[in-house]
């Protein structure tokens, strides 16, 4: 089998709502166990992201009947790869009809395999997909004092060294439950490197240092059991890799099913909502289930978009109050030449954007695309600007690269800049980036959010991971595995 071709076929097929070919299902599930449980009930899973797909895969492989309800029209959740067939929408903006020049997958959501020994990395390995390790192929560089600073120069800067020590000691933090920024200031770290610390910490975890709670973050990070290596898929899209691994359960996904009520007061759980029909009309539905797994983003739960009967217990209400999910923006920007360095990996320390990734590093001989990720308050401000965010990003790069960004940005024949903007805050059934805990929270809040209700309603999703993997594909997958095993345990007991 030519794996790269197969994965691209599955990605296009699922996006178009097509049924997957049987040969592909067979080649991706060789290690799945045979059904081992005799169970007459049905499990309904709400959400077809990584957590929902993995939970369904485990349950179905164990002989449990599963149905997945997905509110949007696509499968994959916050894992999304740009496709040639993608159309502009309120959340996906194209500044030009011309395509990006990149000859590698362009990721709109999660773009890294974090941890070479992580659960997501193991899945990638099972699919025999090639990867490139950033640590061995690239060097992170920085914006400091409004100038581009190479890593070797930064490593000799005393303020940078202090910031790096703060980052390395983060998992062992035992001070007051304050924001990360307050802890940075209390440590006496120079404001010169605060933007770099925000790139490393706040932006990485979906927000900014001034609102991110340091103690709950440290509690989670102290439990991490994987390495910290960062990898990119060399040829295959992340979304296609996910859908290929879990192709056996994609057929049980029902898209455009918006759940607005879960009634678990009786012997069965009644899941009800609306099916969004072509043209936008809504048709009510109700499904009876033995058990339910809720994998929707924390933003949906906080907004009360799903009504629970009985209502959520106080422990979950308190956990949600201590959690947030901020705006998140991914911008893919094309240039005629690489002026940031062929071996540059991430560029950290920006204020317009805290993170610029040399997207083609190790994957292309013509690495001229930047993948730009902005989270938190700045992403909210950029969301309101739409396409006008591009000049602000170019201005920041111009200030540190002697106007080379504006001079080299690719434009079409009509002088339109060629770029793509994915605004996750405008994705109706997602509403932001990833979850984080505020200073008032604790890692226990993630545990409380993931605790089952009456043995009938179970919870998964990256926000429920308490092992330091929140906000990642790893966290979503691990949470789906946990929820599925909880159900299997309840069935067998």
URNORQUI-V116403 format. One record per backbone hydrogen bond with DSSP energy under -1.0 kcal/mol. NH is the residue of the N-H (numbers start at 1). CO is the residue of the C=O. Records with the same first field share a line. If there is no record, write none. Layout:
NH=CO + CO
//
This chain:
3=1
6=2
7=3
8=4
9=5
10=6
11=7
12=8
13=9
14=10
15=11
16=12
17=14
18=13
25=21
26=22
27=23
32=29
37=62
43=65
44=291
45=67
46=293
47=69
53=49
54=50
55=51
56=52
57=53
58=54
59=55
60=56
61=57
63=60
64=59
67=43
68=252
69=45
70=254
76=48
79=76
82=106
86=83
89=92
93=421
95=419
108=80
109=80
110=78
113=231
115=229
118=115
122=118
123=119
124=120
125=121
126=122
127=123
128=125
129=124
132=232
134=230
137=133
138=134
139=343
141=346
142=149
143=348
144=147
149=142
154=150
155=151
156=153
157=154
161=157
162=158
163=159
164=160
165=161
166=162
167=163
168=164
169=165
170=167
172=169
173=170
178=176
180=212
181=209
183=179
184=180
185=181
186=182
187=183
188=185
189=184
193=190
194=191
197=193
198=194
199=195
200=196
201=197
203=198
205=201
206=203
207=202
211=208
212=208
213=437
214=178
217=213
218=214
219=215
220=216
221=217
222=218
223=220
224=221
231=113
232=132
234=130
241=237
242=238
243=239
244=240
245=241
246=242
247=244
249=246
252=249
253=250
254=68
256=72
257=70
258=274
260=272
261=272
262=307
263=270
264=309
269=289
270=263
271=287
272=261
273=285
274=258
275=283
276=256
277=281
280=277
283=275
285=273
287=271
289=269
290=42
291=42
292=456
293=44
294=458
295=46
300=297
301=297
302=298
303=299
304=301
305=300
307=260
309=262
317=313
318=314
319=315
320=316
321=317
322=318
323=320
324=436
329=374
330=422
331=372
332=420
333=370
334=418
335=368
336=408
344=341
345=139
347=356
348=141
356=347
357=371
358=345
359=357 + 369
361=358
363=360
364=360
368=366
370=333
371=357
372=331
373=355
374=329
376=327
380=376
381=377
382=378
383=379
384=380
386=382
388=385
389=386
390=387
393=389
394=390
395=391
396=392
397=393
398=394
399=395
401=397
403=398
404=401
407=403
408=404
409=405
410=334
412=416
415=412
418=410
420=332
421=93
422=330
423=91
424=328
426=423
427=424
430=427
431=427
432=424
433=326
436=324
438=322
441=438
445=442
447=443
448=444
449=445
450=446
453=457
456=453
457=453
458=292
460=294
464=461
465=462
472=469
476=472
477=473
478=474
479=475
480=476
481=477
482=478
483=479
484=480
485=481
486=482
487=483
488=484
489=485
490=486
491=487
492=488
493=489
//
